[in-house]
């Protein structure tokens, strides 16, 4: 849980989600799961 609170980790997760959301734009269900 501590990792999630970290601002650096949060930024990295957000970037990953954004990158995965771009190509998975056709699959909104997948993006919602992440």
C-alpha atoms as a printed R data frame, in Angstrom:
   type eleno elety resid chain resno       x      y       z
1  ATOM     1    CA   UNK     A     1   0.000  0.000   0.000
2  ATOM     2    CA   UNK     A     2   2.904  2.328   0.763
3  ATOM     3    CA   UNK     A     3   4.058  2.073  -2.864
4  ATOM     4    CA   UNK     A     4   0.678  3.295  -4.091
5  ATOM     5    CA   UNK     A     5   0.872  6.329  -1.808
6  ATOM     6    CA   UNK     A     6   4.283  7.235  -3.236
7  ATOM     7    CA   UNK     A     7   3.921 10.105  -5.752
8  ATOM     8    CA   UNK     A     8   6.610  8.632  -7.995
9  ATOM     9    CA   UNK     A     9   4.849  5.279  -8.155
10 ATOM    10    CA   UNK     A    10   1.501  6.940  -8.785
11 ATOM    11    CA   UNK     A    11   2.984  8.876 -11.720
12 ATOM    12    CA   UNK     A    12   4.482  5.702 -13.172
13 ATOM    13    CA   UNK     A    13   1.206  3.819 -12.816
14 ATOM    14    CA   UNK     A    14  -0.681  6.684 -14.448
15 ATOM    15    CA   UNK     A    15   1.749  6.683 -17.380
16 ATOM    16    CA   UNK     A    16   1.413  2.924 -17.818
17 ATOM    17    CA   UNK     A    17  -2.373  3.112 -17.668
18 ATOM    18    CA   UNK     A    18  -2.361  5.935 -20.223
19 ATOM    19    CA   UNK     A    19  -0.115  3.993 -22.595
20 ATOM    20    CA   UNK     A    20  -2.255  0.877 -22.236
21 ATOM    21    CA   UNK     A    21  -5.457  2.904 -22.578
22 ATOM    22    CA   UNK     A    22  -4.330  4.431 -25.883
23 ATOM    23    CA   UNK     A    23  -4.006  1.131 -27.802
24 ATOM    24    CA   UNK     A    24  -6.875 -0.417 -25.821
25 ATOM    25    CA   UNK     A    25  -9.209  2.448 -26.683
26 ATOM    26    CA   UNK     A    26 -11.438 -0.094 -28.450
27 ATOM    27    CA   UNK     A    27 -11.604 -2.165 -25.232
28 ATOM    28    CA   UNK     A    28 -13.007  0.178 -22.548
29 ATOM    29    CA   UNK     A    29 -13.660 -2.835 -20.311
30 ATOM    30    CA   UNK     A    30  -9.933 -3.576 -20.196
31 ATOM    31    CA   UNK     A    31  -9.077  0.007 -19.291
32 ATOM    32    CA   UNK     A    32 -11.729  0.044 -16.564
33 ATOM    33    CA   UNK     A    33 -10.260 -3.135 -15.067
34 ATOM    34    CA   UNK     A    34  -6.825 -1.523 -14.790
